[in-house]
Amino acid sequence: MAFPSKGDFANLGHNLSRGLGTRRTMNLRQMEVFYAIMVSGTVTGAAKMLNISQPSVTGVLRYTEDRLRFSLFQRVKGRLEPTPEARILFNQIEHVFDRVDVVKRTIQGLREAKSGTLNIVAIPAIGTTLLPSAVGAFLANRSDVSIRFQMHSRREVMELVSTGAADLGFGFLTPELPTIKVEDIVEKNLICIIPKGHPLTALDSVSVADIAPYPLVSYTSSQGLAPIINGIFAEARINFQPAVEVGLIINAWAMVNTGAGIAIVDPYSALFSMFPNVVVKPFVPETPIMLEAIRSEQRPSSLLAEAFIAEFRTFVGTGLEQASMP
């Protein structure tokens, strides 16, 4: 049984002291003892609730009645019966202790990261399937947690986290910014996606040279993968002219699904279920991309946010393939 602090009883103590004088009211310990006797029905029960001796309970009760100048309990046929005044007083104090129980449960929920709210933002490549799956797993045993989730551009994700409008952001290739802190989650390599029935699906892995003779779905300069892919082709000394350029990775999946070309994509978007006409192959040379959590450098993280990052890291590290492969 948890009991409130003195601050919880400030208003109640003020009301009880009206007409009695400042020395004729009840302090915190006296309220605890009175409440325990009323709830348990006996001095013995109250002593057990409070983990103190029966003489201590009796002593506090007698002292309380002396201060109040009226009786709280009387012996009736060997039983401790509350007086009418005690019942009126208990009705007021009970509301306070009910509220304390709510506060106690809230504290426990916060401590165990099982209550509260979390505002999460992510770039579309992470937010379309991967992050919703992780959110669903996180909420499975957290009925008192609410999550607000939105997808934004990389720049907007950084701004929302930096200003405190979002608690957490998720993405990759996040530029450095003094007001944000980027935390590594897991590192995986770029993959190649190919239309079903394409000759390259017979290969165990796909290289730049393998891709070169075929139409390529590439990216506009605003997409973070664009300079990486351009650099891969430049290092291989292969010139290429994209058949299609897109601004979002989900559009690259969609284009490959229709047979418009081949694309190199991140390993996290995992849009297999949305685009069943796509085959995934490892891409060489291996090109690692770090999945990142983004937090404010100027605001402390909640225990709930810390718990989500920890579970998200486990989810991605051990279950991404099982959760996303067809």
PADOKE-542161 format. One record per residue (C-alpha): chain; x, y, z; residue in three letters; residue number from 1. Coordinates in steps of 0.001 Angstrom, whole numbers. Each point is the difference from the previous one (the first is absolute). Layout:
<pts>
   chaine        xx        yy        zz   residu   num
        A         X         Y         Z      ALA   NUM
...
</pts>
This chain:
<pts>
   chaine        xx        yy        zz   residu   num
        A         0         0         0      MET     1
        A      1484      3348     -1055      ALA     2
        A      -885      3219      1751      PHE     3
        A       206      3566     -1253      PRO     4
        A      2461      2691       885      SER     5
        A      -854      3044      2064      LYS     6
        A      -630      1979     -3151      GLY     7
        A     -2805     -2357      -991      ASP     8
        A     -1846       868      3192      PHE     9
        A       476      3767       -20      ALA    10
        A     -3556       873      -992      ASN    11
        A     -1525     -2721      2132      LEU    12
        A      1997      1110      3016      GLY    13
        A     -1167      3556      -534      HIS    14
        A     -3644     -1058       -95      ASN    15
        A       317     -2181      3072      LEU    16
        A      1605      2816      1947      SER    17
        A     -2875      2399      -508      ARG    18
        A     -1532       797      3359      GLY    19
        A      2518     -2203      1803      LEU    20
        A      3109      2156       -98      GLY    21
        A      3293      -943     -1606      THR    22
        A       795     -2450      2802      ARG    23
        A     -3330     -1821      -178      ARG    24
        A       372     -1710     -3371      THR    25
        A      1663     -3247     -1161      MET    26
        A      3512      -430     -1291      ASN    27
        A      1074     -2515     -2604      LEU    28
        A       791     -2830      2403      ARG    29
        A     -3296       366      1827      GLN    30
        A     -1895      -142     -3280      MET    31
        A      1894     -3152      -973      GLU    32
        A      -904     -1722      3264      VAL    33
        A     -3638      1104      -136      PHE    34
        A      -344     -1129     -3620      TYR    35
        A      1605     -3363       751      ALA    36
        A     -2359      -666      2935      ILE    37
        A     -3027       923     -2073      MET    38
        A      1074     -2215     -2901      VAL    39
        A      1093     -3010      2060      SER    40
        A     -2658       333      2707      GLY    41
        A      2391      -790      2851      THR    42
        A      3085      1356      1711      VAL    43
        A      1753     -3280      -781      THR    44
        A      -809       307     -3682      GLY    45
        A      1157      3611       -62      ALA    46
        A      3296      -967      1631      ALA    47
        A       593     -2626     -2683      LYS    48
        A      -845      2446     -2793      MET    49
        A      2407      2586      1347      LEU    50
        A      2603     -2519      1151      ASN    51
        A        86      1438      3536      ILE    52
        A      -980     -1332      3429      SER    53
        A     -3537       -28      1369      GLN    54
        A       975      2255      2961      PRO    55
        A      1321      2539     -2519      SER    56
        A     -3325         2     -1836      VAL    57
        A     -1914       374      3244      THR    58
        A      2267      2800      1164      GLY    59
        A      -369      1978     -3216      VAL    60
        A     -3772      -492        45      LEU    61
        A      -339      1269      3585      ARG    62
        A      2223      2980      -710      TYR    63
        A     -2019       809     -3125      THR    64
        A     -3287       -54      1899      GLU    65
        A      1502      2259      2676      ASP    66
        A      1007      2528     -2625      ARG    67
        A     -3315      -132     -1838      LEU    68
        A     -1998       158      3278      ARG    69
        A     -2437     -2655     -1182      PHE    70
        A        23     -3784      -145      SER    71
        A       651     -1887     -3196      LEU    72
        A      -785     -3519      1264      PHE    73
        A     -1949     -1593      2803      GLN    74
        A       -93     -3550      1328      ARG    75
        A     -3412     -1564      -684      VAL    76
        A      -367     -3635      1153      LYS    77
        A      3741      -452      -295      GLY    78
        A       196      1458     -3502      ARG    79
        A      1651      3253     -1023      LEU    80
        A     -2769      2075     -1565      GLU    81
        A       604      3304     -1804      PRO    82
        A     -1911      2977      1357      THR    83
        A     -2213      2043     -2341      PRO    84
        A      2739      2652        -2      GLU    85
        A      2552     -2618     -1050      ALA    86
        A     -2173     -1097     -2896      ARG    87
        A      -312      3580     -1250      ILE    88
        A      3748       483       337      LEU    89
        A       760     -3293     -1730      PHE    90
        A     -2200       959     -2951      ASN    91
        A      2296      2981      -608      GLN    92
        A      3288     -1781       613      ILE    93
        A     -1017     -2996     -2113      GLU    94
        A      -125      2186     -3113      HIS    95
        A      3559      1116       668      VAL    96
        A      1267     -3550       389      PHE    97
        A     -1857     -1110     -3117      ASP    98
        A      1867      2685     -1868      ARG    99
        A      3251     -1132      1580      VAL   100
        A      -606     -3504     -1331      ASP   101
        A      -397      1457     -3490      VAL   102
        A      3248      1920       423      VAL   103
        A      1706     -3161      1246      LYS   104
        A     -1108     -1947     -3072      ARG   105
        A      1138      2834     -2237      THR   106
        A      3419        30      1619      ILE   107
        A       309     -3748      -438      GLN   108
        A     -1052       247     -3645      GLY   109
        A      2529      2755      -666      LEU   110
        A      2746     -1923      1768      ARG   111
        A      -702     -3122     -2048      GLU   112
        A      -526      1984     -3236      ALA   113
        A     -3572     -1272      -213      LYS   114
        A     -1854      3299        58      SER   115
        A       358      3380     -1632      GLY   116
        A        51      1420     -3502      THR   117
        A      2612      -109     -2721      LEU   118
        A       167      2163     -3110      ASN   119
        A      2007     -1743     -2734      ILE   120
        A       964      1225     -3463      VAL   121
        A      1855     -1827     -2749      ALA   122
        A      1054       301     -3605      ILE   123
        A     -2361     -1882     -2359      PRO   124
        A      2492     -2806      -698      ALA   125
        A       -77      -924      3706      ILE   126
        A     -3557      1035       731      GLY   127
        A     -1942     -1901     -2641      THR   128
        A       309     -3540      1384      THR   129
        A      2961      -477      2360      LEU   130
        A      -873      2541      2667      LEU   131
        A     -3757      -808        91      PRO   132
        A       914     -3655       585      SER   133
        A      2311       996      2842      ALA   134
        A     -2647      2294      1513      VAL   135
        A     -2544     -2809       -76      GLY   136
        A      2394     -2332      1803      ALA   137
        A       811      2694      2571      PHE   138
        A     -3659       696       790      LEU   139
        A      -924     -3667       304      ALA   140
        A       443        47      3792      ASN   141
        A      -359      3726       640      ARG   142
        A     -3688       862        97      SER   143
        A       677      3315      1771      ASP   144
        A      2459      1276     -2610      VAL   145
        A     -1107      2197     -2889      SER   146
        A      2178       699     -3022      ILE   147
        A      -334      2690     -2612      ARG   148
        A      1844      -922     -3187      PHE   149
        A       600      2029     -3159      GLN   150
        A      2230      -211     -3073      MET   151
        A      1977      3020     -1175      HIS   152
        A      2949       897     -2161      SER   153
        A      3486      -393      1481      ARG   154
        A       276      3732       603      ARG   155
        A     -3404       182      1693      GLU   156
        A       805     -2990      2234      VAL   157
        A      3127      1783      1216      MET   158
        A     -1864      3262       603      GLU   159
        A     -2875     -1624      1888      LEU   160
        A      2353     -1856      2329      VAL   161
        A      2261      3013       420      SER   162
        A     -2870      2281      1047      THR   163
        A     -1576     -2546      2332      GLY   164
        A     -3101      -435     -2170      ALA   165
        A       921     -3703      -237      ALA   166
        A      1579     -2234      2616      ASP   167
        A      1767     -2343     -2409      LEU   168
        A       924       -76     -3642      GLY   169
        A      1180     -2891     -2156      PHE   170
        A      1859       -20     -3286      GLY   171
        A      3375      -543     -1626      PHE   172
        A      2656      2239     -1513      LEU   173
        A      -988      2689      2505      THR   174
        A      2143      3149      -359      PRO   175
        A      1758      1355      3079      GLU   176
        A     -1779      2754      1900      LEU   177
        A      1073      1499      3361      PRO   178
        A     -3505      -255      1452      THR   179
        A      -548     -3693      -671      ILE   180
        A      1667     -3212      1148      LYS   181
        A       189     -2910     -2448      VAL   182
        A       186     -3497      1469      GLU   183
        A       928     -3078     -2024      ASP   184
        A     -2625     -2757       -31      ILE   185
        A      1291     -2616     -2464      VAL   186
        A      2072      -107     -3171      GLU   187
        A      -994     -1931     -3133      LYS   188
        A      1036        89     -3644      ASN   189
        A     -1784      1481     -2986      LEU   190
        A     -2061     -2483     -2006      ILE   191
        A      -998      -281     -3622      CYS   192
        A     -3639      -425     -1018      ILE   193
        A      -886     -1585     -3323      ILE   194
        A     -3299      -755     -1791      PRO   195
        A     -1088     -3638       114      LYS   196
        A      1041     -1881     -3118      GLY   197
        A      2976      2296      -668      HIS   198
        A      3240     -1784     -1048      PRO   199
        A      1866      1382      3035      LEU   200
        A     -2248     -1921      2396      THR   201
        A      2064     -3105      -818      ALA   202
        A      3071      1534      1653      LEU   203
        A       884      -488      3676      ASP   204
        A      1062      3646       244      SER   205
        A       -74      2959     -2336      VAL   206
        A      2900      2338      -783      SER   207
        A       219      3392     -1662      VAL   208
        A      1303     -1665     -3160      ALA   209
        A     -2987     -2378         2      ASP   210
        A     -2424      2923       228      ILE   211
        A      1666      2205     -2642      ALA   212
        A     -1622     -1527     -3126      PRO   213
        A     -3534       367      1369      TYR   214
        A     -2333      2937       700      PRO   215
        A       664      1445      3468      LEU   216
        A     -2409      1719      2368      VAL   217
        A      2069      2632      1791      SER   218
        A      -596      3032      2200      TYR   219
        A      -287      3744      -210      THR   220
        A      2673      2046      1739      SER   221
        A     -2274       588      3024      SER   222
        A        50     -3702       919      GLN   223
        A      2781      -962      2401      GLY   224
        A       901     -3149     -1917      LEU   225
        A       708      1924     -3224      ALA   226
        A      3625      1026       748      PRO   227
        A       800     -3469      1359      ILE   228
        A     -1257     -1797     -3104      ILE   229
        A      1624      2568     -2292      ASN   230
        A      3257      -568      1850      GLY   231
        A      -239     -3791      -388      ILE   232
        A      -398       301     -3756      PHE   233
        A      2737      2613      -226      ALA   234
        A      2438     -2201      1922      GLU   235
        A      -799     -2871     -2360      ALA   236
        A       580      2391     -2934      ARG   237
        A     -3408      -777     -1414      ILE   238
        A     -2098      2764     -1493      ASN   239
        A     -3730      -459       307      PHE   240
        A     -3080      1845     -1104      GLN   241
        A     -2997      -779      2276      PRO   242
        A     -3149     -1114     -1726      ALA   243
        A     -1980      1577      2857      VAL   244
        A       923      2352      2855      GLU   245
        A     -2126        60      3168      VAL   246
        A        47      2046      3183      GLY   247
        A     -1196     -2689      2404      LEU   248
        A      1263     -3540       496      ILE   249
        A     -3562     -1343        23      ILE   250
        A      -315      1343     -3556      ASN   251
        A      3076     -1991     -1001      ALA   252
        A     -1693     -3162      1303      TRP   253
        A     -3141       902     -1903      ALA   254
        A      1913       550     -3245      MET   255
        A      1849     -3311       320      VAL   256
        A     -3303     -1720       796      ASN   257
        A     -1359      1175     -3365      THR   258
        A      3123     -1159     -1845      GLY   259
        A      1303      3498      -738      ALA   260
        A      3534      -891      1081      GLY   261
        A      2364     -1141      2740      ILE   262
        A       712      2001      3156      ALA   263
        A      2455       107      2861      ILE   264
        A     -1841       688      3257      VAL   265
        A       551       135      3725      ASP   266
        A      -302     -3229      2024      PRO   267
        A     -2664      1372      2347      TYR   268
        A     -2964      1045     -2140      SER   269
        A      -970     -3688      -408      ALA   270
        A     -3024       567     -2220      LEU   271
        A      -338     -3607     -1181      PHE   272
        A     -3633      -358       989      SER   273
        A      -972      3155     -1900      MET   274
        A      1871      -926     -3180      PHE   275
        A      -204     -3756      -613      PRO   276
        A      1582       239     -3477      ASN   277
        A      3375       927      1528      VAL   278
        A      2936     -2352       632      VAL   279
        A      2744       999      2452      VAL   280
        A      3662      -801      -533      LYS   281
        A      3140       919      1957      PRO   282
        A      1905      2838     -1636      PHE   283
        A      3771        99      -456      VAL   284
        A      2188      1723       853      PRO   285
        A     -1478      -196      3508      GLU   286
        A     -1082      3501       975      THR   287
        A     -1044       359      3654      PRO   288
        A     -2734      2423      1073      ILE   289
        A      -565       756      3674      MET   290
        A     -3552       157      1328      LEU   291
        A      -156      2876      2486      GLU   292
        A     -2069      1292      2889      ALA   293
        A      -121      3770       306      ILE   294
        A      -457      1801      3304      ARG   295
        A       262      3566      1195      SER   296
        A      3382      1006      1355      GLU   297
        A     -1663      2615      2208      GLN   298
        A     -2836     -1976      1605      ARG   299
        A       173     -3124      2158      PRO   300
        A     -1596     -3164     -1331      SER   301
        A     -2845     -1653      1873      SER   302
        A       273     -3538      1331      LEU   303
        A     -2677      -895     -2538      LEU   304
        A      2137      1308     -2862      ALA   305
        A      3021     -1906      1295      GLU   306
        A     -2058     -3190       190      ALA   307
        A     -1295       441     -3551      PHE   308
        A      3515       461     -1400      ILE   309
        A      1215     -3097      1841      ALA   310
        A     -2865     -2140     -1296      GLU   311
        A       272      1460     -3496      PHE   312
        A      3692      -918      -117      ARG   313
        A      -847     -3586       960      THR   314
        A     -2893      -119     -2469      PHE   315
        A      2130      1178     -2912      VAL   316
        A      3090     -1951       962      GLY   317
        A     -1679     -3382       373      THR   318
        A     -3357       136     -1717      GLY   319
        A       180      2245     -3059      LEU   320
        A       408     -2810     -2498      GLU   321
        A     -2693     -2179      1562      GLN   322
        A     -2415      2929       265      ALA   323
        A       487      1289     -3518      SER   324
        A      1055     -2759     -2389      MET   325
        A     -2804     -1534     -2078      PRO   326
</pts>
